[in-house]
């Protein structure tokens, strides 16, 4: 598995983070850490470190981007 730090913006409302966590599991990912950075203008900004099968996070990113209101801001490999 490969590790990636993914920064996301999501709606700042109940259930949004749960939907993201479920999507990560659906894509075969494993959350290793999560940091809530801030909330601004009705959106939360979070850093999530995720282990994904193989070495390519493309499937995970597509699943995350398909969630209404969720935007992947950055993706950084973790060494």
HTML snippet that shows the backbone in 3Dmol.js (N, CA, C, O; Angstrom):
<script src="https://3Dmol.org/build/3Dmol-min.js"></script>
<div id="view" style="width:600px;height:400px;position:relative"></div>
<script>
const pdb = `
ATOM      1  N   UNK A   1       0.845  -1.188   0.000  1.00  0.00           N
ATOM      2  CA  UNK A   1       0.000   0.000   0.000  1.00  0.00           C
ATOM      3  C   UNK A   1       0.883   1.241   0.000  1.00  0.00           C
ATOM      4  O   UNK A   1       1.981   1.244   0.556  1.00  0.00           O
ATOM      5  N   UNK A   2       0.378   2.292  -0.635  1.00  0.00           N
ATOM      6  CA  UNK A   2       1.089   3.559  -0.670  1.00  0.00           C
ATOM      7  C   UNK A   2       0.339   4.576   0.185  1.00  0.00           C
ATOM      8  O   UNK A   2      -0.888   4.539   0.271  1.00  0.00           O
ATOM      9  N   UNK A   3       1.082   5.484   0.814  1.00  0.00           N
ATOM     10  CA  UNK A   3       0.482   6.527   1.658  1.00  0.00           C
ATOM     11  C   UNK A   3       0.427   7.854   0.908  1.00  0.00           C
ATOM     12  O   UNK A   3       1.375   8.244   0.226  1.00  0.00           O
ATOM     13  N   UNK A   4      -0.708   8.534   1.053  1.00  0.00           N
ATOM     14  CA  UNK A   4      -0.889   9.858   0.468  1.00  0.00           C
ATOM     15  C   UNK A   4      -1.552  10.773   1.491  1.00  0.00           C
ATOM     16  O   UNK A   4      -2.444  10.360   2.233  1.00  0.00           O
ATOM     17  N   UNK A   5      -1.101  12.018   1.513  1.00  0.00           N
ATOM     18  CA  UNK A   5      -1.753  13.057   2.314  1.00  0.00           C
ATOM     19  C   UNK A   5      -2.658  13.820   1.353  1.00  0.00           C
ATOM     20  O   UNK A   5      -2.195  14.397   0.369  1.00  0.00           O
ATOM     21  N   UNK A   6      -3.933  13.813   1.649  1.00  0.00           N
ATOM     22  CA  UNK A   6      -4.934  14.433   0.784  1.00  0.00           C
ATOM     23  C   UNK A   6      -5.595  15.560   1.556  1.00  0.00           C
ATOM     24  O   UNK A   6      -6.136  15.346   2.641  1.00  0.00           O
ATOM     25  N   UNK A   7      -5.551  16.758   0.996  1.00  0.00           N
ATOM     26  CA  UNK A   7      -6.255  17.882   1.611  1.00  0.00           C
ATOM     27  C   UNK A   7      -7.568  18.059   0.863  1.00  0.00           C
ATOM     28  O   UNK A   7      -7.596  18.167  -0.363  1.00  0.00           O
ATOM     29  N   UNK A   8      -8.649  18.086   1.625  1.00  0.00           N
ATOM     30  CA  UNK A   8      -9.973  18.220   1.018  1.00  0.00           C
ATOM     31  C   UNK A   8     -10.728  19.395   1.619  1.00  0.00           C
ATOM     32  O   UNK A   8     -10.477  19.817   2.748  1.00  0.00           O
ATOM     33  N   UNK A   9     -11.649  19.902   0.837  1.00  0.00           N
ATOM     34  CA  UNK A   9     -12.647  20.862   1.313  1.00  0.00           C
ATOM     35  C   UNK A   9     -13.984  20.135   1.240  1.00  0.00           C
ATOM     36  O   UNK A   9     -14.280  19.462   0.252  1.00  0.00           O
ATOM     37  N   UNK A  10     -14.782  20.273   2.282  1.00  0.00           N
ATOM     38  CA  UNK A  10     -16.074  19.616   2.306  1.00  0.00           C
ATOM     39  C   UNK A  10     -17.083  20.509   3.003  1.00  0.00           C
ATOM     40  O   UNK A  10     -16.702  21.380   3.784  1.00  0.00           O
ATOM     41  N   UNK A  11     -18.369  20.303   2.729  1.00  0.00           N
ATOM     42  CA  UNK A  11     -19.381  21.117   3.398  1.00  0.00           C
ATOM     43  C   UNK A  11     -19.268  20.978   4.910  1.00  0.00           C
ATOM     44  O   UNK A  11     -19.113  19.870   5.424  1.00  0.00           O
ATOM     45  N   UNK A  12     -19.344  22.084   5.616  1.00  0.00           N
ATOM     46  CA  UNK A  12     -19.255  22.089   7.075  1.00  0.00           C
ATOM     47  C   UNK A  12     -20.646  21.842   7.647  1.00  0.00           C
ATOM     48  O   UNK A  12     -21.311  22.750   8.146  1.00  0.00           O
ATOM     49  N   UNK A  13     -21.067  20.562   7.555  1.00  0.00           N
ATOM     50  CA  UNK A  13     -22.379  20.172   8.081  1.00  0.00           C
ATOM     51  C   UNK A  13     -22.313  18.718   8.530  1.00  0.00           C
ATOM     52  O   UNK A  13     -21.460  17.963   8.063  1.00  0.00           O
ATOM     53  N   UNK A  14     -23.195  18.323   9.422  1.00  0.00           N
ATOM     54  CA  UNK A  14     -23.181  16.957   9.932  1.00  0.00           C
ATOM     55  C   UNK A  14     -23.266  15.922   8.806  1.00  0.00           C
ATOM     56  O   UNK A  14     -24.059  16.061   7.875  1.00  0.00           O
ATOM     57  N   UNK A  15     -22.443  14.893   8.912  1.00  0.00           N
ATOM     58  CA  UNK A  15     -22.466  13.794   7.953  1.00  0.00           C
ATOM     59  C   UNK A  15     -21.470  13.895   6.821  1.00  0.00           C
ATOM     60  O   UNK A  15     -21.184  12.895   6.162  1.00  0.00           O
ATOM     61  N   UNK A  16     -20.928  15.092   6.577  1.00  0.00           N
ATOM     62  CA  UNK A  16     -20.006  15.263   5.446  1.00  0.00           C
ATOM     63  C   UNK A  16     -18.731  14.449   5.628  1.00  0.00           C
ATOM     64  O   UNK A  16     -18.296  13.765   4.702  1.00  0.00           O
ATOM     65  N   UNK A  17     -18.136  14.517   6.802  1.00  0.00           N
ATOM     66  CA  UNK A  17     -16.904  13.777   7.043  1.00  0.00           C
ATOM     67  C   UNK A  17     -17.175  12.270   7.025  1.00  0.00           C
ATOM     68  O   UNK A  17     -16.336  11.496   6.563  1.00  0.00           O
ATOM     69  N   UNK A  18     -18.329  11.856   7.519  1.00  0.00           N
ATOM     70  CA  UNK A  18     -18.702  10.444   7.469  1.00  0.00           C
ATOM     71  C   UNK A  18     -18.814   9.938   6.041  1.00  0.00           C
ATOM     72  O   UNK A  18     -18.408   8.814   5.745  1.00  0.00           O
ATOM     73  N   UNK A  19     -19.364  10.763   5.154  1.00  0.00           N
ATOM     74  CA  UNK A  19     -19.469  10.383   3.744  1.00  0.00           C
ATOM     75  C   UNK A  19     -18.089  10.224   3.120  1.00  0.00           C
ATOM     76  O   UNK A  19     -17.860   9.313   2.324  1.00  0.00           O
ATOM     77  N   UNK A  20     -17.174  11.114   3.485  1.00  0.00           N
ATOM     78  CA  UNK A  20     -15.800  11.032   2.971  1.00  0.00           C
ATOM     79  C   UNK A  20     -15.125   9.759   3.481  1.00  0.00           C
ATOM     80  O   UNK A  20     -14.489   9.041   2.709  1.00  0.00           O
ATOM     81  N   UNK A  21     -15.263   9.478   4.784  1.00  0.00           N
ATOM     82  CA  UNK A  21     -14.646   8.280   5.360  1.00  0.00           C
ATOM     83  C   UNK A  21     -15.210   7.009   4.709  1.00  0.00           C
ATOM     84  O   UNK A  21     -14.460   6.075   4.424  1.00  0.00           O
ATOM     85  N   UNK A  22     -16.508   6.971   4.478  1.00  0.00           N
ATOM     86  CA  UNK A  22     -17.128   5.815   3.829  1.00  0.00           C
ATOM     87  C   UNK A  22     -16.617   5.643   2.406  1.00  0.00           C
ATOM     88  O   UNK A  22     -16.369   4.522   1.960  1.00  0.00           O
ATOM     89  N   UNK A  23     -16.462   6.754   1.695  1.00  0.00           N
ATOM     90  CA  UNK A  23     -15.968   6.700   0.315  1.00  0.00           C
ATOM     91  C   UNK A  23     -14.534   6.181   0.266  1.00  0.00           C
ATOM     92  O   UNK A  23     -14.174   5.417  -0.630  1.00  0.00           O
ATOM     93  N   UNK A  24     -13.722   6.600   1.229  1.00  0.00           N
ATOM     94  CA  UNK A  24     -12.340   6.116   1.289  1.00  0.00           C
ATOM     95  C   UNK A  24     -12.334   4.598   1.486  1.00  0.00           C
ATOM     96  O   UNK A  24     -11.586   3.890   0.812  1.00  0.00           O
ATOM     97  N   UNK A  25     -13.154   4.103   2.395  1.00  0.00           N
ATOM     98  CA  UNK A  25     -13.258   2.657   2.605  1.00  0.00           C
ATOM     99  C   UNK A  25     -13.779   1.940   1.377  1.00  0.00           C
ATOM    100  O   UNK A  25     -13.287   0.864   1.035  1.00  0.00           O
ATOM    101  N   UNK A  26     -14.766   2.514   0.709  1.00  0.00           N
ATOM    102  CA  UNK A  26     -15.336   1.923  -0.504  1.00  0.00           C
ATOM    103  C   UNK A  26     -14.273   1.761  -1.581  1.00  0.00           C
ATOM    104  O   UNK A  26     -14.281   0.781  -2.325  1.00  0.00           O
ATOM    105  N   UNK A  27     -13.347   2.735  -1.665  1.00  0.00           N
ATOM    106  CA  UNK A  27     -12.279   2.700  -2.673  1.00  0.00           C
ATOM    107  C   UNK A  27     -11.107   1.818  -2.239  1.00  0.00           C
ATOM    108  O   UNK A  27     -10.108   1.726  -2.953  1.00  0.00           O
ATOM    109  N   UNK A  28     -11.218   1.171  -1.076  1.00  0.00           N
ATOM    110  CA  UNK A  28     -10.161   0.287  -0.613  1.00  0.00           C
ATOM    111  C   UNK A  28      -9.085   0.974   0.201  1.00  0.00           C
ATOM    112  O   UNK A  28      -8.062   0.369   0.521  1.00  0.00           O
ATOM    113  N   UNK A  29      -9.311   2.239   0.538  1.00  0.00           N
ATOM    114  CA  UNK A  29      -8.327   2.998   1.312  1.00  0.00           C
ATOM    115  C   UNK A  29      -8.493   2.794   2.809  1.00  0.00           C
ATOM    116  O   UNK A  29      -9.537   2.351   3.287  1.00  0.00           O
ATOM    117  N   UNK A  30      -7.437   3.127   3.532  1.00  0.00           N
ATOM    118  CA  UNK A  30      -7.423   3.003   4.987  1.00  0.00           C
ATOM    119  C   UNK A  30      -6.941   4.333   5.566  1.00  0.00           C
ATOM    120  O   UNK A  30      -5.810   4.743   5.306  1.00  0.00           O
ATOM    121  N   UNK A  31      -7.772   5.000   6.335  1.00  0.00           N
ATOM    122  CA  UNK A  31      -7.394   6.282   6.935  1.00  0.00           C
ATOM    123  C   UNK A  31      -6.371   6.029   8.030  1.00  0.00           C
ATOM    124  O   UNK A  31      -6.617   5.256   8.955  1.00  0.00           O
ATOM    125  N   UNK A  32      -5.222   6.687   7.919  1.00  0.00           N
ATOM    126  CA  UNK A  32      -4.160   6.550   8.915  1.00  0.00           C
ATOM    127  C   UNK A  32      -4.133   7.737   9.868  1.00  0.00           C
ATOM    128  O   UNK A  32      -3.756   7.594  11.031  1.00  0.00           O
ATOM    129  N   UNK A  33      -4.535   8.916   9.377  1.00  0.00           N
ATOM    130  CA  UNK A  33      -4.671  10.084  10.264  1.00  0.00           C
ATOM    131  C   UNK A  33      -5.588  11.094   9.606  1.00  0.00           C
ATOM    132  O   UNK A  33      -5.755  11.124   8.387  1.00  0.00           O
ATOM    133  N   UNK A  34      -6.181  11.928  10.466  1.00  0.00           N
ATOM    134  CA  UNK A  34      -7.076  12.975   9.987  1.00  0.00           C
ATOM    135  C   UNK A  34      -6.885  14.197  10.871  1.00  0.00           C
ATOM    136  O   UNK A  34      -6.910  14.102  12.098  1.00  0.00           O
ATOM    137  N   UNK A  35      -6.694  15.342  10.233  1.00  0.00           N
ATOM    138  CA  UNK A  35      -6.539  16.595  10.965  1.00  0.00           C
ATOM    139  C   UNK A  35      -7.534  17.590  10.385  1.00  0.00           C
ATOM    140  O   UNK A  35      -7.511  17.883   9.190  1.00  0.00           O
ATOM    141  N   UNK A  36      -8.404  18.105  11.243  1.00  0.00           N
ATOM    142  CA  UNK A  36      -9.312  19.177  10.843  1.00  0.00           C
ATOM    143  C   UNK A  36      -8.529  20.472  10.967  1.00  0.00           C
ATOM    144  O   UNK A  36      -8.144  20.872  12.065  1.00  0.00           O
ATOM    145  N   UNK A  37      -8.295  21.127   9.830  1.00  0.00           N
ATOM    146  CA  UNK A  37      -7.461  22.323   9.821  1.00  0.00           C
ATOM    147  C   UNK A  37      -8.233  23.586  10.174  1.00  0.00           C
ATOM    148  O   UNK A  37      -7.810  24.368  11.026  1.00  0.00           O
ATOM    149  N   UNK A  38      -9.376  23.779   9.507  1.00  0.00           N
ATOM    150  CA  UNK A  38     -10.137  25.004   9.755  1.00  0.00           C
ATOM    151  C   UNK A  38     -11.522  24.895   9.099  1.00  0.00           C
ATOM    152  O   UNK A  38     -11.802  23.996   8.306  1.00  0.00           O
ATOM    153  N   UNK A  39     -12.352  25.842   9.468  1.00  0.00           N
ATOM    154  CA  UNK A  39     -13.662  25.989   8.854  1.00  0.00           C
ATOM    155  C   UNK A  39     -13.776  27.420   8.370  1.00  0.00           C
ATOM    156  O   UNK A  39     -13.502  28.367   9.107  1.00  0.00           O
ATOM    157  N   UNK A  40     -14.184  27.561   7.123  1.00  0.00           N
ATOM    158  CA  UNK A  40     -14.311  28.908   6.563  1.00  0.00           C
ATOM    159  C   UNK A  40     -15.421  28.926   5.523  1.00  0.00           C
ATOM    160  O   UNK A  40     -15.502  28.047   4.666  1.00  0.00           O
ATOM    161  N   UNK A  41     -16.259  29.924   5.610  1.00  0.00           N
ATOM    162  CA  UNK A  41     -17.322  30.147   4.628  1.00  0.00           C
ATOM    163  C   UNK A  41     -18.160  28.902   4.359  1.00  0.00           C
ATOM    164  O   UNK A  41     -18.494  28.611   3.210  1.00  0.00           O
ATOM    165  N   UNK A  42     -18.500  28.164   5.422  1.00  0.00           N
ATOM    166  CA  UNK A  42     -19.359  27.001   5.281  1.00  0.00           C
ATOM    167  C   UNK A  42     -18.667  25.741   4.790  1.00  0.00           C
ATOM    168  O   UNK A  42     -19.319  24.745   4.475  1.00  0.00           O
ATOM    169  N   UNK A  43     -17.337  25.793   4.727  1.00  0.00           N
ATOM    170  CA  UNK A  43     -16.573  24.613   4.292  1.00  0.00           C
ATOM    171  C   UNK A  43     -15.521  24.270   5.335  1.00  0.00           C
ATOM    172  O   UNK A  43     -14.916  25.151   5.947  1.00  0.00           O
ATOM    173  N   UNK A  44     -15.315  22.972   5.524  1.00  0.00           N
ATOM    174  CA  UNK A  44     -14.230  22.511   6.372  1.00  0.00           C
ATOM    175  C   UNK A  44     -13.051  22.131   5.499  1.00  0.00           C
ATOM    176  O   UNK A  44     -13.228  21.631   4.388  1.00  0.00           O
ATOM    177  N   UNK A  45     -11.856  22.366   5.995  1.00  0.00           N
ATOM    178  CA  UNK A  45     -10.631  21.990   5.290  1.00  0.00           C
ATOM    179  C   UNK A  45      -9.917  20.970   6.180  1.00  0.00           C
ATOM    180  O   UNK A  45      -9.584  21.259   7.329  1.00  0.00           O
ATOM    181  N   UNK A  46      -9.687  19.775   5.633  1.00  0.00           N
ATOM    182  CA  UNK A  46      -9.096  18.673   6.397  1.00  0.00           C
ATOM    183  C   UNK A  46      -7.914  18.078   5.650  1.00  0.00           C
ATOM    184  O   UNK A  46      -7.888  18.055   4.420  1.00  0.00           O
ATOM    185  N   UNK A  47      -6.928  17.592   6.413  1.00  0.00           N
ATOM    186  CA  UNK A  47      -5.834  16.779   5.881  1.00  0.00           C
ATOM    187  C   UNK A  47      -6.090  15.339   6.294  1.00  0.00           C
ATOM    188  O   UNK A  47      -6.276  15.049   7.476  1.00  0.00           O
ATOM    189  N   UNK A  48      -6.098  14.437   5.320  1.00  0.00           N
ATOM    190  CA  UNK A  48      -6.326  13.027   5.600  1.00  0.00           C
ATOM    191  C   UNK A  48      -5.157  12.240   5.014  1.00  0.00           C
ATOM    192  O   UNK A  48      -4.860  12.351   3.824  1.00  0.00           O
ATOM    193  N   UNK A  49      -4.500  11.447   5.852  1.00  0.00           N
ATOM    194  CA  UNK A  49      -3.463  10.546   5.361  1.00  0.00           C
ATOM    195  C   UNK A  49      -4.114   9.194   5.146  1.00  0.00           C
ATOM    196  O   UNK A  49      -4.715   8.620   6.055  1.00  0.00           O
ATOM    197  N   UNK A  50      -3.981   8.690   3.907  1.00  0.00           N
ATOM    198  CA  UNK A  50      -4.679   7.479   3.501  1.00  0.00           C
ATOM    199  C   UNK A  50      -3.698   6.486   2.887  1.00  0.00           C
ATOM    200  O   UNK A  50      -2.852   6.865   2.076  1.00  0.00           O
ATOM    201  N   UNK A  51      -3.809   5.223   3.270  1.00  0.00           N
ATOM    202  CA  UNK A  51      -3.092   4.139   2.597  1.00  0.00           C
ATOM    203  C   UNK A  51      -4.021   3.595   1.515  1.00  0.00           C
ATOM    204  O   UNK A  51      -5.173   3.257   1.786  1.00  0.00           O
ATOM    205  N   UNK A  52      -3.510   3.515   0.291  1.00  0.00           N
ATOM    206  CA  UNK A  52      -4.307   3.008  -0.825  1.00  0.00           C
ATOM    207  C   UNK A  52      -3.638   1.762  -1.400  1.00  0.00           C
ATOM    208  O   UNK A  52      -2.414   1.640  -1.363  1.00  0.00           O
ATOM    209  N   UNK A  53      -4.442   0.837  -1.933  1.00  0.00           N
ATOM    210  CA  UNK A  53      -3.854  -0.349  -2.568  1.00  0.00           C
ATOM    211  C   UNK A  53      -2.990   0.077  -3.759  1.00  0.00           C
ATOM    212  O   UNK A  53      -3.340   1.016  -4.474  1.00  0.00           O
ATOM    213  N   UNK A  54      -1.886  -0.597  -3.968  1.00  0.00           N
ATOM    214  CA  UNK A  54      -1.007  -0.262  -5.080  1.00  0.00           C
ATOM    215  C   UNK A  54      -0.280   1.042  -4.824  1.00  0.00           C
ATOM    216  O   UNK A  54       0.055   1.371  -3.686  1.00  0.00           O
ATOM    217  N   UNK A  55      -0.040   1.781  -5.899  1.00  0.00           N
ATOM    218  CA  UNK A  55       0.720   3.027  -5.771  1.00  0.00           C
ATOM    219  C   UNK A  55       0.046   4.215  -6.435  1.00  0.00           C
ATOM    220  O   UNK A  55       0.636   5.293  -6.515  1.00  0.00           O
ATOM    221  N   UNK A  56      -1.192   4.035  -6.918  1.00  0.00           N
ATOM    222  CA  UNK A  56      -1.884   5.085  -7.663  1.00  0.00           C
ATOM    223  C   UNK A  56      -3.194   5.449  -6.953  1.00  0.00           C
ATOM    224  O   UNK A  56      -4.067   4.596  -6.796  1.00  0.00           O
ATOM    225  N   UNK A  57      -3.339   6.716  -6.523  1.00  0.00           N
ATOM    226  CA  UNK A  57      -4.552   7.120  -5.803  1.00  0.00           C
ATOM    227  C   UNK A  57      -5.701   7.561  -6.709  1.00  0.00           C
ATOM    228  O   UNK A  57      -6.703   8.076  -6.212  1.00  0.00           O
ATOM    229  N   UNK A  58      -5.584   7.373  -8.022  1.00  0.00           N
ATOM    230  CA  UNK A  58      -6.578   7.907  -8.959  1.00  0.00           C
ATOM    231  C   UNK A  58      -7.996   7.447  -8.645  1.00  0.00           C
ATOM    232  O   UNK A  58      -8.920   8.260  -8.654  1.00  0.00           O
ATOM    233  N   UNK A  59      -8.187   6.155  -8.368  1.00  0.00           N
ATOM    234  CA  UNK A  59      -9.541   5.656  -8.074  1.00  0.00           C
ATOM    235  C   UNK A  59     -10.125   6.338  -6.848  1.00  0.00           C
ATOM    236  O   UNK A  59     -11.294   6.724  -6.842  1.00  0.00           O
ATOM    237  N   UNK A  60      -9.315   6.486  -5.816  1.00  0.00           N
ATOM    238  CA  UNK A  60      -9.770   7.158  -4.597  1.00  0.00           C
ATOM    239  C   UNK A  60     -10.149   8.605  -4.883  1.00  0.00           C
ATOM    240  O   UNK A  60     -11.181   9.081  -4.408  1.00  0.00           O
ATOM    241  N   UNK A  61      -9.333   9.301  -5.645  1.00  0.00           N
ATOM    242  CA  UNK A  61      -9.611  10.705  -5.944  1.00  0.00           C
ATOM    243  C   UNK A  61     -10.899  10.859  -6.740  1.00  0.00           C
ATOM    244  O   UNK A  61     -11.656  11.804  -6.518  1.00  0.00           O
ATOM    245  N   UNK A  62     -11.152   9.943  -7.659  1.00  0.00           N
ATOM    246  CA  UNK A  62     -12.392   9.997  -8.437  1.00  0.00           C
ATOM    247  C   UNK A  62     -13.610   9.794  -7.531  1.00  0.00           C
ATOM    248  O   UNK A  62     -14.626  10.472  -7.686  1.00  0.00           O
ATOM    249  N   UNK A  63     -13.500   8.863  -6.592  1.00  0.00           N
ATOM    250  CA  UNK A  63     -14.607   8.621  -5.661  1.00  0.00           C
ATOM    251  C   UNK A  63     -14.843   9.852  -4.786  1.00  0.00           C
ATOM    252  O   UNK A  63     -15.985  10.265  -4.588  1.00  0.00           O
ATOM    253  N   UNK A  64     -13.766  10.438  -4.263  1.00  0.00           N
ATOM    254  CA  UNK A  64     -13.917  11.626  -3.410  1.00  0.00           C
ATOM    255  C   UNK A  64     -14.522  12.789  -4.182  1.00  0.00           C
ATOM    256  O   UNK A  64     -15.396  13.487  -3.667  1.00  0.00           O
ATOM    257  N   UNK A  65     -14.068  13.004  -5.411  1.00  0.00           N
ATOM    258  CA  UNK A  65     -14.582  14.118  -6.207  1.00  0.00           C
ATOM    259  C   UNK A  65     -16.027  13.916  -6.641  1.00  0.00           C
ATOM    260  O   UNK A  65     -16.689  14.870  -7.048  1.00  0.00           O
ATOM    261  N   UNK A  66     -16.525  12.680  -6.559  1.00  0.00           N
ATOM    262  CA  UNK A  66     -17.913  12.424  -6.950  1.00  0.00           C
ATOM    263  C   UNK A  66     -18.900  12.744  -5.826  1.00  0.00           C
ATOM    264  O   UNK A  66     -20.110  12.759  -6.050  1.00  0.00           O
ATOM    265  N   UNK A  67     -18.392  12.999  -4.623  1.00  0.00           N
ATOM    266  CA  UNK A  67     -19.261  13.337  -3.487  1.00  0.00           C
ATOM    267  C   UNK A  67     -19.644  14.808  -3.605  1.00  0.00           C
ATOM    268  O   UNK A  67     -18.773  15.671  -3.721  1.00  0.00           O
ATOM    269  N   UNK A  68     -20.916  15.090  -3.576  1.00  0.00           N
ATOM    270  CA  UNK A  68     -21.387  16.461  -3.697  1.00  0.00           C
ATOM    271  C   UNK A  68     -20.775  17.393  -2.675  1.00  0.00           C
ATOM    272  O   UNK A  68     -20.843  17.137  -1.472  1.00  0.00           O
ATOM    273  N   UNK A  69     -20.180  18.470  -3.147  1.00  0.00           N
ATOM    274  CA  UNK A  69     -19.618  19.479  -2.267  1.00  0.00           C
ATOM    275  C   UNK A  69     -18.196  19.208  -1.815  1.00  0.00           C
ATOM    276  O   UNK A  69     -17.593  20.059  -1.161  1.00  0.00           O
ATOM    277  N   UNK A  70     -17.636  18.039  -2.146  1.00  0.00           N
ATOM    278  CA  UNK A  70     -16.269  17.704  -1.744  1.00  0.00           C
ATOM    279  C   UNK A  70     -15.309  18.065  -2.870  1.00  0.00           C
ATOM    280  O   UNK A  70     -15.567  17.776  -4.039  1.00  0.00           O
ATOM    281  N   UNK A  71     -14.207  18.697  -2.506  1.00  0.00           N
ATOM    282  CA  UNK A  71     -13.188  19.077  -3.483  1.00  0.00           C
ATOM    283  C   UNK A  71     -11.821  18.635  -2.958  1.00  0.00           C
ATOM    284  O   UNK A  71     -11.432  18.985  -1.844  1.00  0.00           O
ATOM    285  N   UNK A  72     -11.103  17.867  -3.769  1.00  0.00           N
ATOM    286  CA  UNK A  72      -9.734  17.490  -3.419  1.00  0.00           C
ATOM    287  C   UNK A  72      -8.841  18.674  -3.777  1.00  0.00           C
ATOM    288  O   UNK A  72      -8.778  19.083  -4.937  1.00  0.00           O
ATOM    289  N   UNK A  73      -8.150  19.223  -2.773  1.00  0.00           N
ATOM    290  CA  UNK A  73      -7.306  20.401  -2.985  1.00  0.00           C
ATOM    291  C   UNK A  73      -5.877  20.029  -3.351  1.00  0.00           C
ATOM    292  O   UNK A  73      -5.308  20.592  -4.286  1.00  0.00           O
ATOM    293  N   UNK A  74      -5.292  19.082  -2.617  1.00  0.00           N
ATOM    294  CA  UNK A  74      -3.930  18.645  -2.914  1.00  0.00           C
ATOM    295  C   UNK A  74      -3.783  17.163  -2.598  1.00  0.00           C
ATOM    296  O   UNK A  74      -4.502  16.614  -1.763  1.00  0.00           O
ATOM    297  N   UNK A  75      -2.839  16.531  -3.281  1.00  0.00           N
ATOM    298  CA  UNK A  75      -2.487  15.138  -3.035  1.00  0.00           C
ATOM    299  C   UNK A  75      -0.969  15.076  -2.999  1.00  0.00           C
ATOM    300  O   UNK A  75      -0.304  15.478  -3.954  1.00  0.00           O
ATOM    301  N   UNK A  76      -0.420  14.572  -1.895  1.00  0.00           N
ATOM    302  CA  UNK A  76       1.037  14.508  -1.713  1.00  0.00           C
ATOM    303  C   UNK A  76       1.424  13.112  -1.257  1.00  0.00           C
ATOM    304  O   UNK A  76       0.901  12.628  -0.254  1.00  0.00           O
ATOM    305  N   UNK A  77       2.344  12.446  -1.984  1.00  0.00           N
ATOM    306  CA  UNK A  77       2.819  11.155  -1.501  1.00  0.00           C
ATOM    307  C   UNK A  77       3.545  11.322  -0.163  1.00  0.00           C
ATOM    308  O   UNK A  77       4.230  12.322   0.053  1.00  0.00           O
ATOM    309  N   UNK A  78       3.394  10.347   0.727  1.00  0.00           N
ATOM    310  CA  UNK A  78       4.083  10.355   2.013  1.00  0.00           C
ATOM    311  C   UNK A  78       5.181   9.310   1.938  1.00  0.00           C
ATOM    312  O   UNK A  78       4.935   8.143   1.632  1.00  0.00           O
ATOM    313  N   UNK A  79       6.389   9.750   2.222  1.00  0.00           N
ATOM    314  CA  UNK A  79       7.542   8.827   2.134  1.00  0.00           C
ATOM    315  C   UNK A  79       7.738   8.080   3.423  1.00  0.00           C
ATOM    316  O   UNK A  79       8.654   7.265   3.532  1.00  0.00           O
TER     317      UNK A  79
END
`;
const viewer = $3Dmol.createViewer("view");
viewer.addModel(pdb, "pdb");
viewer.setStyle({}, {cartoon: {color: "spectrum"}});
viewer.zoomTo();
viewer.render();
</script>
